[in-house]
C-alpha cells in the first residue's frame, strides 16, 4: 500500500524485503534516487501526503524501533 501511494506521488518504487537472518520481524526497504538532493526534497512531500502518513500512523505504535536510514552511493 505504501509503495502504491509512493509511486502515485511521483517518487521511486520502494522495494520491500523480509530479513532471512537476524532480528525477528525486521523489514528492509530500498529506493533508488537520482540524487541525494531529490531524496532530501522528498521527505517534506512524504510528510504532507496523508495516504502515506496514515499508514505510518498505524505501523509505528507497533514497532520496537522505527527505522534506520542508510544512503548508499554506487561506485
CHARMM internal coordinates of N, CA and C (Angstrom, degrees):
IC EDIT
DIST 1 N 1 CA 1.4452
DIST 1 CA 1 C 1.5319
ANGL 1 N 1 CA 1 C 110.87
DIST 1 C 2 N 1.3395
ANGL 1 CA 1 C 2 N 117.38
DIHE 1 N 1 CA 1 C 2 N -44.61
DIST 2 N 2 CA 1.4651
ANGL 1 C 2 N 2 CA 119.58
DIHE 1 CA 1 C 2 N 2 CA 178.71
DIST 2 CA 2 C 1.5199
ANGL 2 N 2 CA 2 C 109.86
DIHE 1 C 2 N 2 CA 2 C -62.10
DIST 2 C 3 N 1.3445
ANGL 2 CA 2 C 3 N 117.61
DIHE 2 N 2 CA 2 C 3 N -43.00
DIST 3 N 3 CA 1.4560
ANGL 2 C 3 N 3 CA 120.69
DIHE 2 CA 2 C 3 N 3 CA -178.20
DIST 3 CA 3 C 1.5221
ANGL 3 N 3 CA 3 C 111.08
DIHE 2 C 3 N 3 CA 3 C -61.30
DIST 3 C 4 N 1.3165
ANGL 3 CA 3 C 4 N 117.84
DIHE 3 N 3 CA 3 C 4 N -43.54
DIST 4 N 4 CA 1.4693
ANGL 3 C 4 N 4 CA 121.65
DIHE 3 CA 3 C 4 N 4 CA 178.90
DIST 4 CA 4 C 1.5238
ANGL 4 N 4 CA 4 C 110.15
DIHE 3 C 4 N 4 CA 4 C -59.14
DIST 4 C 5 N 1.3222
ANGL 4 CA 4 C 5 N 116.48
DIHE 4 N 4 CA 4 C 5 N -44.32
DIST 5 N 5 CA 1.4577
ANGL 4 C 5 N 5 CA 120.88
DIHE 4 CA 4 C 5 N 5 CA -179.35
DIST 5 CA 5 C 1.5260
ANGL 5 N 5 CA 5 C 111.87
DIHE 4 C 5 N 5 CA 5 C -71.15
DIST 5 C 6 N 1.3211
ANGL 5 CA 5 C 6 N 117.23
DIHE 5 N 5 CA 5 C 6 N -33.14
DIST 6 N 6 CA 1.4637
ANGL 5 C 6 N 6 CA 121.45
DIHE 5 CA 5 C 6 N 6 CA 177.22
DIST 6 CA 6 C 1.5249
ANGL 6 N 6 CA 6 C 110.25
DIHE 5 C 6 N 6 CA 6 C -64.64
DIST 6 C 7 N 1.3146
ANGL 6 CA 6 C 7 N 116.95
DIHE 6 N 6 CA 6 C 7 N -46.96
DIST 7 N 7 CA 1.4631
ANGL 6 C 7 N 7 CA 121.69
DIHE 6 CA 6 C 7 N 7 CA 179.02
DIST 7 CA 7 C 1.5271
ANGL 7 N 7 CA 7 C 110.41
DIHE 6 C 7 N 7 CA 7 C -64.31
DIST 7 C 8 N 1.3316
ANGL 7 CA 7 C 8 N 116.94
DIHE 7 N 7 CA 7 C 8 N -37.71
DIST 8 N 8 CA 1.4685
ANGL 7 C 8 N 8 CA 121.45
DIHE 7 CA 7 C 8 N 8 CA -178.34
DIST 8 CA 8 C 1.5265
ANGL 8 N 8 CA 8 C 112.58
DIHE 7 C 8 N 8 CA 8 C -61.28
DIST 8 C 9 N 1.3396
ANGL 8 CA 8 C 9 N 117.76
DIHE 8 N 8 CA 8 C 9 N -28.71
DIST 9 N 9 CA 1.4648
ANGL 8 C 9 N 9 CA 119.18
DIHE 8 CA 8 C 9 N 9 CA 179.33
DIST 9 CA 9 C 1.5318
ANGL 9 N 9 CA 9 C 111.96
DIHE 8 C 9 N 9 CA 9 C -97.35
DIST 9 C 10 N 1.3412
ANGL 9 CA 9 C 10 N 116.53
DIHE 9 N 9 CA 9 C 10 N 12.74
DIST 10 N 10 CA 1.4526
ANGL 9 C 10 N 10 CA 121.31
DIHE 9 CA 9 C 10 N 10 CA 172.43
DIST 10 CA 10 C 1.5175
ANGL 10 N 10 CA 10 C 116.22
DIHE 9 C 10 N 10 CA 10 C 88.03
DIST 10 C 11 N 1.3297
ANGL 10 CA 10 C 11 N 117.21
DIHE 10 N 10 CA 10 C 11 N 16.20
DIST 11 N 11 CA 1.4581
ANGL 10 C 11 N 11 CA 120.34
DIHE 10 CA 10 C 11 N 11 CA 178.55
DIST 11 CA 11 C 1.5256
ANGL 11 N 11 CA 11 C 109.86
DIHE 10 C 11 N 11 CA 11 C -97.63
DIST 11 C 12 N 1.3375
ANGL 11 CA 11 C 12 N 117.89
DIHE 11 N 11 CA 11 C 12 N 160.94
DIST 12 N 12 CA 1.4654
ANGL 11 C 12 N 12 CA 120.68
DIHE 11 CA 11 C 12 N 12 CA -177.77
DIST 12 CA 12 C 1.5304
ANGL 12 N 12 CA 12 C 113.04
DIHE 11 C 12 N 12 CA 12 C -61.96
DIST 12 C 13 N 1.3234
ANGL 12 CA 12 C 13 N 114.27
DIHE 12 N 12 CA 12 C 13 N 153.03
DIST 13 N 13 CA 1.4635
ANGL 12 C 13 N 13 CA 120.80
DIHE 12 CA 12 C 13 N 13 CA 176.63
DIST 13 CA 13 C 1.5226
ANGL 13 N 13 CA 13 C 109.99
DIHE 12 C 13 N 13 CA 13 C -57.01
DIST 13 C 14 N 1.3238
ANGL 13 CA 13 C 14 N 115.57
DIHE 13 N 13 CA 13 C 14 N 140.49
DIST 14 N 14 CA 1.4585
ANGL 13 C 14 N 14 CA 121.63
DIHE 13 CA 13 C 14 N 14 CA 175.99
DIST 14 CA 14 C 1.5283
ANGL 14 N 14 CA 14 C 107.70
DIHE 13 C 14 N 14 CA 14 C -103.58
DIST 14 C 15 N 1.3233
ANGL 14 CA 14 C 15 N 116.30
DIHE 14 N 14 CA 14 C 15 N 121.41
DIST 15 N 15 CA 1.4600
ANGL 14 C 15 N 15 CA 120.46
DIHE 14 CA 14 C 15 N 15 CA 176.52
DIST 15 CA 15 C 1.5237
ANGL 15 N 15 CA 15 C 108.13
DIHE 14 C 15 N 15 CA 15 C -95.29
DIST 15 C 16 N 1.3278
ANGL 15 CA 15 C 16 N 116.38
DIHE 15 N 15 CA 15 C 16 N 136.25
DIST 16 N 16 CA 1.4619
ANGL 15 C 16 N 16 CA 121.83
DIHE 15 CA 15 C 16 N 16 CA -175.97
DIST 16 CA 16 C 1.5242
ANGL 16 N 16 CA 16 C 108.99
DIHE 15 C 16 N 16 CA 16 C -116.35
DIST 16 C 17 N 1.3312
ANGL 16 CA 16 C 17 N 116.09
DIHE 16 N 16 CA 16 C 17 N 130.03
DIST 17 N 17 CA 1.4563
ANGL 16 C 17 N 17 CA 122.28
DIHE 16 CA 16 C 17 N 17 CA 179.79
DIST 17 CA 17 C 1.5241
ANGL 17 N 17 CA 17 C 109.84
DIHE 16 C 17 N 17 CA 17 C -125.48
DIST 17 C 18 N 1.3125
ANGL 17 CA 17 C 18 N 116.14
DIHE 17 N 17 CA 17 C 18 N 144.57
DIST 18 N 18 CA 1.4639
ANGL 17 C 18 N 18 CA 122.37
DIHE 17 CA 17 C 18 N 18 CA 172.51
DIST 18 CA 18 C 1.5229
ANGL 18 N 18 CA 18 C 106.56
DIHE 17 C 18 N 18 CA 18 C -99.45
DIST 18 C 19 N 1.3300
ANGL 18 CA 18 C 19 N 117.12
DIHE 18 N 18 CA 18 C 19 N 130.25
DIST 19 N 19 CA 1.4645
ANGL 18 C 19 N 19 CA 119.71
DIHE 18 CA 18 C 19 N 19 CA 179.89
DIST 19 CA 19 C 1.5249
ANGL 19 N 19 CA 19 C 109.93
DIHE 18 C 19 N 19 CA 19 C -68.28
DIST 19 C 20 N 1.3123
ANGL 19 CA 19 C 20 N 115.85
DIHE 19 N 19 CA 19 C 20 N 136.31
DIST 20 N 20 CA 1.4534
ANGL 19 C 20 N 20 CA 121.93
DIHE 19 CA 19 C 20 N 20 CA 178.37
DIST 20 CA 20 C 1.5243
ANGL 20 N 20 CA 20 C 110.48
DIHE 19 C 20 N 20 CA 20 C -84.17
DIST 20 C 21 N 1.3244
ANGL 20 CA 20 C 21 N 116.64
DIHE 20 N 20 CA 20 C 21 N -39.44
DIST 21 N 21 CA 1.4613
ANGL 20 C 21 N 21 CA 122.85
DIHE 20 CA 20 C 21 N 21 CA 177.22
DIST 21 CA 21 C 1.5248
ANGL 21 N 21 CA 21 C 108.31
DIHE 20 C 21 N 21 CA 21 C -122.65
DIST 21 C 22 N 1.3136
ANGL 21 CA 21 C 22 N 116.37
DIHE 21 N 21 CA 21 C 22 N 156.13
DIST 22 N 22 CA 1.4613
ANGL 21 C 22 N 22 CA 119.82
DIHE 21 CA 21 C 22 N 22 CA 177.97
DIST 22 CA 22 C 1.5107
ANGL 22 N 22 CA 22 C 111.29
DIHE 21 C 22 N 22 CA 22 C 109.88
DIST 22 C 23 N 1.3286
ANGL 22 CA 22 C 23 N 116.29
DIHE 22 N 22 CA 22 C 23 N -164.40
DIST 23 N 23 CA 1.4658
ANGL 22 C 23 N 23 CA 120.77
DIHE 22 CA 22 C 23 N 23 CA -176.85
DIST 23 CA 23 C 1.5270
ANGL 23 N 23 CA 23 C 112.79
DIHE 22 C 23 N 23 CA 23 C -56.49
DIST 23 C 24 N 1.3183
ANGL 23 CA 23 C 24 N 115.63
DIHE 23 N 23 CA 23 C 24 N 139.32
DIST 24 N 24 CA 1.4612
ANGL 23 C 24 N 24 CA 122.63
DIHE 23 CA 23 C 24 N 24 CA 179.72
DIST 24 CA 24 C 1.5276
ANGL 24 N 24 CA 24 C 110.16
DIHE 23 C 24 N 24 CA 24 C -63.31
DIST 24 C 25 N 1.3182
ANGL 24 CA 24 C 25 N 116.56
DIHE 24 N 24 CA 24 C 25 N 139.11
DIST 25 N 25 CA 1.4580
ANGL 24 C 25 N 25 CA 121.05
DIHE 24 CA 24 C 25 N 25 CA 173.97
DIST 25 CA 25 C 1.5201
ANGL 25 N 25 CA 25 C 114.99
DIHE 24 C 25 N 25 CA 25 C 77.50
DIST 25 C 26 N 1.3269
ANGL 25 CA 25 C 26 N 117.99
DIHE 25 N 25 CA 25 C 26 N 16.56
DIST 26 N 26 CA 1.4617
ANGL 25 C 26 N 26 CA 120.71
DIHE 25 CA 25 C 26 N 26 CA -179.36
DIST 26 CA 26 C 1.5195
ANGL 26 N 26 CA 26 C 110.22
DIHE 25 C 26 N 26 CA 26 C -86.11
DIST 26 C 27 N 1.3183
ANGL 26 CA 26 C 27 N 115.89
DIHE 26 N 26 CA 26 C 27 N 133.59
DIST 27 N 27 CA 1.4592
ANGL 26 C 27 N 27 CA 122.49
DIHE 26 CA 26 C 27 N 27 CA 176.32
DIST 27 CA 27 C 1.5253
ANGL 27 N 27 CA 27 C 107.47
DIHE 26 C 27 N 27 CA 27 C -120.41
DIST 27 C 28 N 1.3212
ANGL 27 CA 27 C 28 N 116.78
DIHE 27 N 27 CA 27 C 28 N 136.52
DIST 28 N 28 CA 1.4563
ANGL 27 C 28 N 28 CA 122.30
DIHE 27 CA 27 C 28 N 28 CA 178.58
DIST 28 CA 28 C 1.5206
ANGL 28 N 28 CA 28 C 107.86
DIHE 27 C 28 N 28 CA 28 C -115.90
DIST 28 C 29 N 1.3319
ANGL 28 CA 28 C 29 N 116.36
DIHE 28 N 28 CA 28 C 29 N 131.72
DIST 29 N 29 CA 1.4627
ANGL 28 C 29 N 29 CA 120.43
DIHE 28 CA 28 C 29 N 29 CA 176.17
DIST 29 CA 29 C 1.5196
ANGL 29 N 29 CA 29 C 108.81
DIHE 28 C 29 N 29 CA 29 C -119.16
DIST 29 C 30 N 1.3308
ANGL 29 CA 29 C 30 N 115.90
DIHE 29 N 29 CA 29 C 30 N 148.04
DIST 30 N 30 CA 1.4627
ANGL 29 C 30 N 30 CA 120.72
DIHE 29 CA 29 C 30 N 30 CA 175.78
DIST 30 CA 30 C 1.5199
ANGL 30 N 30 CA 30 C 109.35
DIHE 29 C 30 N 30 CA 30 C -132.25
DIST 30 C 31 N 1.3162
ANGL 30 CA 30 C 31 N 115.31
DIHE 30 N 30 CA 30 C 31 N 148.25
DIST 31 N 31 CA 1.4622
ANGL 30 C 31 N 31 CA 122.90
DIHE 30 CA 30 C 31 N 31 CA 172.73
DIST 31 CA 31 C 1.5224
ANGL 31 N 31 CA 31 C 107.22
DIHE 30 C 31 N 31 CA 31 C -140.62
DIST 31 C 32 N 1.3283
ANGL 31 CA 31 C 32 N 116.83
DIHE 31 N 31 CA 31 C 32 N 139.76
DIST 32 N 32 CA 1.4606
ANGL 31 C 32 N 32 CA 120.97
DIHE 31 CA 31 C 32 N 32 CA 177.12
DIST 32 CA 32 C 1.5210
ANGL 32 N 32 CA 32 C 108.74
DIHE 31 C 32 N 32 CA 32 C -101.15
DIST 32 C 33 N 1.3326
ANGL 32 CA 32 C 33 N 116.01
DIHE 32 N 32 CA 32 C 33 N 125.26
DIST 33 N 33 CA 1.4575
ANGL 32 C 33 N 33 CA 123.10
DIHE 32 CA 32 C 33 N 33 CA -176.77
DIST 33 CA 33 C 1.5188
ANGL 33 N 33 CA 33 C 109.77
DIHE 32 C 33 N 33 CA 33 C -113.74
DIST 33 C 34 N 1.3242
ANGL 33 CA 33 C 34 N 116.79
DIHE 33 N 33 CA 33 C 34 N 148.89
DIST 34 N 34 CA 1.4650
ANGL 33 C 34 N 34 CA 121.78
DIHE 33 CA 33 C 34 N 34 CA 176.92
DIST 34 CA 34 C 1.5295
ANGL 34 N 34 CA 34 C 111.20
DIHE 33 C 34 N 34 CA 34 C -68.18
DIST 34 C 35 N 1.3454
ANGL 34 CA 34 C 35 N 116.33
DIHE 34 N 34 CA 34 C 35 N -31.74
DIST 35 N 35 CA 1.4632
ANGL 34 C 35 N 35 CA 120.25
DIHE 34 CA 34 C 35 N 35 CA -179.66
DIST 35 CA 35 C 1.5259
ANGL 35 N 35 CA 35 C 109.36
DIHE 34 C 35 N 35 CA 35 C -158.96
DIST 35 C 36 N 1.3228
ANGL 35 CA 35 C 36 N 115.64
DIHE 35 N 35 CA 35 C 36 N 162.41
DIST 36 N 36 CA 1.4622
ANGL 35 C 36 N 36 CA 120.19
DIHE 35 CA 35 C 36 N 36 CA 175.41
DIST 36 CA 36 C 1.5249
ANGL 36 N 36 CA 36 C 109.50
DIHE 35 C 36 N 36 CA 36 C -65.43
DIST 36 C 37 N 1.3222
ANGL 36 CA 36 C 37 N 117.26
DIHE 36 N 36 CA 36 C 37 N -34.42
DIST 37 N 37 CA 1.4687
ANGL 36 C 37 N 37 CA 121.12
DIHE 36 CA 36 C 37 N 37 CA 177.48
DIST 37 CA 37 C 1.5315
ANGL 37 N 37 CA 37 C 110.77
DIHE 36 C 37 N 37 CA 37 C -59.47
DIST 37 C 38 N 1.3267
ANGL 37 CA 37 C 38 N 117.58
DIHE 37 N 37 CA 37 C 38 N -44.17
DIST 38 N 38 CA 1.4724
ANGL 37 C 38 N 38 CA 120.69
DIHE 37 CA 37 C 38 N 38 CA 177.75
DIST 38 CA 38 C 1.5248
ANGL 38 N 38 CA 38 C 110.98
DIHE 37 C 38 N 38 CA 38 C -62.03
DIST 38 C 39 N 1.3283
ANGL 38 CA 38 C 39 N 116.72
DIHE 38 N 38 CA 38 C 39 N -41.23
DIST 39 N 39 CA 1.4644
ANGL 38 C 39 N 39 CA 120.14
DIHE 38 CA 38 C 39 N 39 CA 177.37
DIST 39 CA 39 C 1.5268
ANGL 39 N 39 CA 39 C 110.27
DIHE 38 C 39 N 39 CA 39 C -61.39
DIST 39 C 40 N 1.3272
ANGL 39 CA 39 C 40 N 117.16
DIHE 39 N 39 CA 39 C 40 N -50.65
DIST 40 N 40 CA 1.4645
ANGL 39 C 40 N 40 CA 120.94
DIHE 39 CA 39 C 40 N 40 CA -179.07
DIST 40 CA 40 C 1.5277
ANGL 40 N 40 CA 40 C 111.55
DIHE 39 C 40 N 40 CA 40 C -58.37
DIST 40 C 41 N 1.3188
ANGL 40 CA 40 C 41 N 117.61
DIHE 40 N 40 CA 40 C 41 N -41.84
DIST 41 N 41 CA 1.4667
ANGL 40 C 41 N 41 CA 121.28
DIHE 40 CA 40 C 41 N 41 CA 178.72
DIST 41 CA 41 C 1.5249
ANGL 41 N 41 CA 41 C 111.83
DIHE 40 C 41 N 41 CA 41 C -65.49
DIST 41 C 42 N 1.3167
ANGL 41 CA 41 C 42 N 116.98
DIHE 41 N 41 CA 41 C 42 N -29.16
DIST 42 N 42 CA 1.4689
ANGL 41 C 42 N 42 CA 120.65
DIHE 41 CA 41 C 42 N 42 CA -177.47
DIST 42 CA 42 C 1.5230
ANGL 42 N 42 CA 42 C 112.84
DIHE 41 C 42 N 42 CA 42 C -69.75
DIST 42 C 43 N 1.3185
ANGL 42 CA 42 C 43 N 118.19
DIHE 42 N 42 CA 42 C 43 N -24.57
DIST 43 N 43 CA 1.4637
ANGL 42 C 43 N 43 CA 120.90
DIHE 42 CA 42 C 43 N 43 CA -175.86
DIST 43 CA 43 C 1.5273
ANGL 43 N 43 CA 43 C 111.60
DIHE 42 C 43 N 43 CA 43 C -59.77
DIST 43 C 44 N 1.3217
ANGL 43 CA 43 C 44 N 118.07
DIHE 43 N 43 CA 43 C 44 N -43.27
DIST 44 N 44 CA 1.4677
ANGL 43 C 44 N 44 CA 120.59
DIHE 43 CA 43 C 44 N 44 CA 178.03
DIST 44 CA 44 C 1.5232
ANGL 44 N 44 CA 44 C 111.12
DIHE 43 C 44 N 44 CA 44 C -66.37
DIST 44 C 45 N 1.3347
ANGL 44 CA 44 C 45 N 116.58
DIHE 44 N 44 CA 44 C 45 N -38.67
DIST 45 N 45 CA 1.4707
ANGL 44 C 45 N 45 CA 120.49
DIHE 44 CA 44 C 45 N 45 CA 179.07
DIST 45 CA 45 C 1.5244
ANGL 45 N 45 CA 45 C 109.94
DIHE 44 C 45 N 45 CA 45 C -61.99
DIST 45 C 46 N 1.3263
ANGL 45 CA 45 C 46 N 116.68
DIHE 45 N 45 CA 45 C 46 N -46.09
DIST 46 N 46 CA 1.4679
ANGL 45 C 46 N 46 CA 121.10
DIHE 45 CA 45 C 46 N 46 CA -179.70
DIST 46 CA 46 C 1.5247
ANGL 46 N 46 CA 46 C 110.54
DIHE 45 C 46 N 46 CA 46 C -61.17
DIST 46 C 47 N 1.3299
ANGL 46 CA 46 C 47 N 116.78
DIHE 46 N 46 CA 46 C 47 N -45.86
DIST 47 N 47 CA 1.4753
ANGL 46 C 47 N 47 CA 120.59
DIHE 46 CA 46 C 47 N 47 CA -178.17
DIST 47 CA 47 C 1.5261
ANGL 47 N 47 CA 47 C 112.77
DIHE 46 C 47 N 47 CA 47 C -65.02
DIST 47 C 48 N 1.3280
ANGL 47 CA 47 C 48 N 117.74
DIHE 47 N 47 CA 47 C 48 N -21.53
DIST 48 N 48 CA 1.4607
ANGL 47 C 48 N 48 CA 121.91
DIHE 47 CA 47 C 48 N 48 CA -179.64
DIST 48 CA 48 C 1.5293
ANGL 48 N 48 CA 48 C 112.68
DIHE 47 C 48 N 48 CA 48 C -96.41
DIST 48 C 49 N 1.3297
ANGL 48 CA 48 C 49 N 117.59
DIHE 48 N 48 CA 48 C 49 N 1.57
DIST 49 N 49 CA 1.4622
ANGL 48 C 49 N 49 CA 121.75
DIHE 48 CA 48 C 49 N 49 CA -177.00
DIST 49 CA 49 C 1.5248
ANGL 49 N 49 CA 49 C 109.15
DIHE 48 C 49 N 49 CA 49 C -102.42
DIST 49 C 50 N 1.3262
ANGL 49 CA 49 C 50 N 116.40
DIHE 49 N 49 CA 49 C 50 N 102.44
DIST 50 N 50 CA 1.4683
ANGL 49 C 50 N 50 CA 122.54
DIHE 49 CA 49 C 50 N 50 CA -175.05
DIST 50 CA 50 C 1.5317
ANGL 50 N 50 CA 50 C 111.67
DIHE 49 C 50 N 50 CA 50 C -58.80
DIST 50 C 51 N 1.3362
ANGL 50 CA 50 C 51 N 117.71
DIHE 50 N 50 CA 50 C 51 N -34.01
DIST 51 N 51 CA 1.4654
ANGL 50 C 51 N 51 CA 120.75
DIHE 50 CA 50 C 51 N 51 CA -179.75
DIST 51 CA 51 C 1.5273
ANGL 51 N 51 CA 51 C 111.56
DIHE 50 C 51 N 51 CA 51 C -62.70
DIST 51 C 52 N 1.3221
ANGL 51 CA 51 C 52 N 117.05
DIHE 51 N 51 CA 51 C 52 N -25.14
DIST 52 N 52 CA 1.4624
ANGL 51 C 52 N 52 CA 120.94
DIHE 51 CA 51 C 52 N 52 CA 177.68
DIST 52 CA 52 C 1.5248
ANGL 52 N 52 CA 52 C 110.53
DIHE 51 C 52 N 52 CA 52 C -93.57
DIST 52 C 53 N 1.3264
ANGL 52 CA 52 C 53 N 117.77
DIHE 52 N 52 CA 52 C 53 N -48.78
DIST 53 N 53 CA 1.4675
ANGL 52 C 53 N 53 CA 120.07
DIHE 52 CA 52 C 53 N 53 CA -176.82
DIST 53 CA 53 C 1.5235
ANGL 53 N 53 CA 53 C 112.25
DIHE 52 C 53 N 53 CA 53 C -63.76
DIST 53 C 54 N 1.3237
ANGL 53 CA 53 C 54 N 117.81
DIHE 53 N 53 CA 53 C 54 N -29.70
DIST 54 N 54 CA 1.4698
ANGL 53 C 54 N 54 CA 119.52
DIHE 53 CA 53 C 54 N 54 CA 178.79
DIST 54 CA 54 C 1.5276
ANGL 54 N 54 CA 54 C 111.08
DIHE 53 C 54 N 54 CA 54 C -66.06
DIST 54 C 55 N 1.3265
ANGL 54 CA 54 C 55 N 117.57
DIHE 54 N 54 CA 54 C 55 N -31.51
DIST 55 N 55 CA 1.4677
ANGL 54 C 55 N 55 CA 121.36
DIHE 54 CA 54 C 55 N 55 CA 176.33
DIST 55 CA 55 C 1.5263
ANGL 55 N 55 CA 55 C 109.52
DIHE 54 C 55 N 55 CA 55 C -71.37
DIST 55 C 56 N 1.3379
ANGL 55 CA 55 C 56 N 116.98
DIHE 55 N 55 CA 55 C 56 N -44.70
DIST 56 N 56 CA 1.4623
ANGL 55 C 56 N 56 CA 120.65
DIHE 55 CA 55 C 56 N 56 CA 178.41
DIST 56 CA 56 C 1.5219
ANGL 56 N 56 CA 56 C 111.18
DIHE 55 C 56 N 56 CA 56 C -60.21
DIST 56 C 57 N 1.3267
ANGL 56 CA 56 C 57 N 117.91
DIHE 56 N 56 CA 56 C 57 N -38.64
DIST 57 N 57 CA 1.4681
ANGL 56 C 57 N 57 CA 121.64
DIHE 56 CA 56 C 57 N 57 CA -179.97
DIST 57 CA 57 C 1.5277
ANGL 57 N 57 CA 57 C 111.86
DIHE 56 C 57 N 57 CA 57 C -61.21
DIST 57 C 58 N 1.3266
ANGL 57 CA 57 C 58 N 116.95
DIHE 57 N 57 CA 57 C 58 N -28.77
DIST 58 N 58 CA 1.4695
ANGL 57 C 58 N 58 CA 120.91
DIHE 57 CA 57 C 58 N 58 CA 177.82
DIST 58 CA 58 C 1.5295
ANGL 58 N 58 CA 58 C 111.53
DIHE 57 C 58 N 58 CA 58 C -81.35
DIST 58 C 59 N 1.3238
ANGL 58 CA 58 C 59 N 116.41
DIHE 58 N 58 CA 58 C 59 N -33.80
DIST 59 N 59 CA 1.4624
ANGL 58 C 59 N 59 CA 121.42
DIHE 58 CA 58 C 59 N 59 CA -174.57
DIST 59 CA 59 C 1.5248
ANGL 59 N 59 CA 59 C 112.44
DIHE 58 C 59 N 59 CA 59 C -82.21
DIST 59 C 60 N 1.3251
ANGL 59 CA 59 C 60 N 118.16
DIHE 59 N 59 CA 59 C 60 N -48.05
DIST 60 N 60 CA 1.4650
ANGL 59 C 60 N 60 CA 122.23
DIHE 59 CA 59 C 60 N 60 CA -171.06
DIST 60 CA 60 C 1.5286
ANGL 60 N 60 CA 60 C 114.55
DIHE 59 C 60 N 60 CA 60 C -54.84
DIST 60 C 61 N 1.3383
ANGL 60 CA 60 C 61 N 120.63
DIHE 60 N 60 CA 60 C 61 N -40.77
DIST 61 N 61 CA 1.4674
ANGL 60 C 61 N 61 CA 118.92
DIHE 60 CA 60 C 61 N 61 CA 179.78
DIST 61 CA 61 C 1.5355
ANGL 61 N 61 CA 61 C 113.80
DIHE 60 C 61 N 61 CA 61 C -62.46
DIST 61 C 62 N 1.3248
ANGL 61 CA 61 C 62 N 117.66
DIHE 61 N 61 CA 61 C 62 N -19.50
DIST 62 N 62 CA 1.4613
ANGL 61 C 62 N 62 CA 121.90
DIHE 61 CA 61 C 62 N 62 CA -178.21
DIST 62 CA 62 C 1.5252
ANGL 62 N 62 CA 62 C 113.09
DIHE 61 C 62 N 62 CA 62 C -87.93
DIST 62 C 63 N 1.3138
ANGL 62 CA 62 C 63 N 117.28
DIHE 62 N 62 CA 62 C 63 N -10.90
DIST 63 N 63 CA 1.4547
ANGL 62 C 63 N 63 CA 121.44
DIHE 62 CA 62 C 63 N 63 CA -171.44
DIST 63 CA 63 C 1.5207
ANGL 63 N 63 CA 63 C 113.11
DIHE 62 C 63 N 63 CA 63 C -94.60
DIST 63 C 64 N 1.3297
ANGL 63 CA 63 C 64 N 115.28
DIHE 63 N 63 CA 63 C 64 N 144.37
DIST 64 N 64 CA 1.4596
ANGL 63 C 64 N 64 CA 121.60
DIHE 63 CA 63 C 64 N 64 CA 171.98
DIST 64 CA 64 C 1.5302
ANGL 64 N 64 CA 64 C 109.09
DIHE 63 C 64 N 64 CA 64 C -72.36
DIST 64 C 65 N 1.3223
ANGL 64 CA 64 C 65 N 116.03
DIHE 64 N 64 CA 64 C 65 N -43.59
DIST 65 N 65 CA 1.4695
ANGL 64 C 65 N 65 CA 124.14
DIHE 64 CA 64 C 65 N 65 CA 175.59
DIST 65 CA 65 C 1.5179
ANGL 65 N 65 CA 65 C 107.22
DIHE 64 C 65 N 65 CA 65 C -131.98
DIST 65 C 66 N 1.3330
ANGL 65 CA 65 C 66 N 117.05
DIHE 65 N 65 CA 65 C 66 N 146.54
DIST 66 N 66 CA 1.4593
ANGL 65 C 66 N 66 CA 117.87
DIHE 65 CA 65 C 66 N 66 CA -179.88
DIST 66 CA 66 C 1.5122
ANGL 66 N 66 CA 66 C 111.49
DIHE 65 C 66 N 66 CA 66 C -83.07
DIST 66 C 67 N 1.3222
ANGL 66 CA 66 C 67 N 118.61
DIHE 66 N 66 CA 66 C 67 N -70.81
DIST 67 N 67 CA 1.4561
ANGL 66 C 67 N 67 CA 117.97
DIHE 66 CA 66 C 67 N 67 CA -175.57
DIST 67 CA 67 C 1.5226
ANGL 67 N 67 CA 67 C 111.61
DIHE 66 C 67 N 67 CA 67 C -159.22
DIST 67 C 68 N 1.3138
ANGL 67 CA 67 C 68 N 113.75
DIHE 67 N 67 CA 67 C 68 N 161.07
DIST 68 N 68 CA 1.4584
ANGL 67 C 68 N 68 CA 122.79
DIHE 67 CA 67 C 68 N 68 CA 172.26
DIST 68 CA 68 C 1.5225
ANGL 68 N 68 CA 68 C 105.27
DIHE 67 C 68 N 68 CA 68 C -124.47
DIST 68 C 69 N 1.3159
ANGL 68 CA 68 C 69 N 117.04
DIHE 68 N 68 CA 68 C 69 N 125.69
DIST 69 N 69 CA 1.4615
ANGL 68 C 69 N 69 CA 120.56
DIHE 68 CA 68 C 69 N 69 CA 178.93
DIST 69 CA 69 C 1.5223
ANGL 69 N 69 CA 69 C 108.83
DIHE 68 C 69 N 69 CA 69 C -97.50
DIST 69 C 70 N 1.3273
ANGL 69 CA 69 C 70 N 115.65
DIHE 69 N 69 CA 69 C 70 N 125.63
DIST 70 N 70 CA 1.4590
ANGL 69 C 70 N 70 CA 121.65
DIHE 69 CA 69 C 70 N 70 CA 174.52
DIST 70 CA 70 C 1.5157
ANGL 70 N 70 CA 70 C 107.33
DIHE 69 C 70 N 70 CA 70 C -122.64
DIST 70 C 71 N 1.3199
ANGL 70 CA 70 C 71 N 117.09
DIHE 70 N 70 CA 70 C 71 N 133.58
DIST 71 N 71 CA 1.4575
ANGL 70 C 71 N 71 CA 121.22
DIHE 70 CA 70 C 71 N 71 CA 178.03
DIST 71 CA 71 C 1.5204
ANGL 71 N 71 CA 71 C 107.21
DIHE 70 C 71 N 71 CA 71 C -109.80
DIST 71 C 72 N 1.3244
ANGL 71 CA 71 C 72 N 115.80
DIHE 71 N 71 CA 71 C 72 N 118.75
DIST 72 N 72 CA 1.4595
ANGL 71 C 72 N 72 CA 122.34
DIHE 71 CA 71 C 72 N 72 CA -179.15
DIST 72 CA 72 C 1.5226
ANGL 72 N 72 CA 72 C 108.64
DIHE 71 C 72 N 72 CA 72 C -108.54
DIST 72 C 73 N 1.3142
ANGL 72 CA 72 C 73 N 116.27
DIHE 72 N 72 CA 72 C 73 N 139.93
DIST 73 N 73 CA 1.4564
ANGL 72 C 73 N 73 CA 121.25
DIHE 72 CA 72 C 73 N 73 CA -179.91
DIST 73 CA 73 C 1.5236
ANGL 73 N 73 CA 73 C 108.47
DIHE 72 C 73 N 73 CA 73 C -116.93
DIST 73 C 74 N 1.3272
ANGL 73 CA 73 C 74 N 116.62
DIHE 73 N 73 CA 73 C 74 N 132.40
DIST 74 N 74 CA 1.4635
ANGL 73 C 74 N 74 CA 119.00
DIHE 73 CA 73 C 74 N 74 CA 179.73
DIST 74 CA 74 C 1.5242
ANGL 74 N 74 CA 74 C 109.55
DIHE 73 C 74 N 74 CA 74 C -74.19
DIST 74 C 75 N 1.3221
ANGL 74 CA 74 C 75 N 115.00
DIHE 74 N 74 CA 74 C 75 N 148.16
DIST 75 N 75 CA 1.4716
ANGL 74 C 75 N 75 CA 120.60
DIHE 74 CA 74 C 75 N 75 CA -177.30
DIST 75 CA 75 C 1.5081
ANGL 75 N 75 CA 75 C 110.92
DIHE 74 C 75 N 75 CA 75 C -83.11
END
COOR INIT
IC SEED 1 N 1 CA 1 C
IC BUILD
